[in-house]
Amino acid sequence: MTSEDKWLSWAVRLQALAQNGLAYTTNDFDKERFEEIRQMAAEMLVEPSGQPLEVVRDLFASETGYQTPKLDTRAAIFQEGKILLVQEADGLWSLPGGWCDVNQSPMDNTVKEAKEEAGLDVVAYRLVAVLDKHKNQPSRSAHHVTKIFFLCKSLGGQFVANSETLASGYFALDDLPNLSVNKTTAEQIALCYEAHQADHWETVFD
């Protein structure tokens, strides 16, 4: 773990402790101290994140209640042995998906994201994996994230370029484009291939 990684980990942990304290304390003195800890955590994140203090502070201040991981859902859609990927605005590719909205179940959110990002109507039929992002992605994040992968069957539809994705396409496992590894890794795609080819599948989790 690099020095930057350690600072990020400490700052995120301090932020979580401060937020949890603010959620439960009724003591005004303690509230002031927890707010001070949250401010310190934001200042610690400025350098490793590359973001101005105001941006980091607003990010933290928007969180209320007991801090829990954010959910990210991804759809694995196959056609003739190839998997569907969408091209993000930065030119990199990923499985269609994104943050789970508060009014959506993980499955419903996956279906919604497949429609928005890939233009496809799908049905989710198999839970592939529930993975901790910090254990499986090379990128760092100020949030703790749980990623959920579903196998989905396409019912029809057509891709239309939109504000989130520029293109879509089906790719073989040995011919993947440049991936947005912050969102999807080659190992995660390989796992979806395994689940797609298996007659029976046990959900992978960590």
Secondary structure as GFF3:
##gff-version 3
##sequence-region A 1 206
A	DSSP	alpha_helix	3	24	.	.	.	ID=ss1
A	DSSP	alpha_helix	28	49	.	.	.	ID=ss2
A	DSSP	alpha_helix	53	61	.	.	.	ID=ss3
A	DSSP	beta_strand	70	79	.	.	.	ID=ss4
A	DSSP	beta_strand	82	88	.	.	.	ID=ss5
A	DSSP	beta_strand	93	94	.	.	.	ID=ss6
A	DSSP	beta_strand	97	99	.	.	.	ID=ss7
A	DSSP	alpha_helix	106	118	.	.	.	ID=ss8
A	DSSP	beta_strand	120	132	.	.	.	ID=ss9
A	DSSP	alpha_helix	133	136	.	.	.	ID=ss10
A	DSSP	beta_strand	145	157	.	.	.	ID=ss11
A	DSSP	beta_strand	165	171	.	.	.	ID=ss12
A	DSSP	alpha_helix	186	197	.	.	.	ID=ss13
A	DSSP	beta_strand	204	205	.	.	.	ID=ss14
###
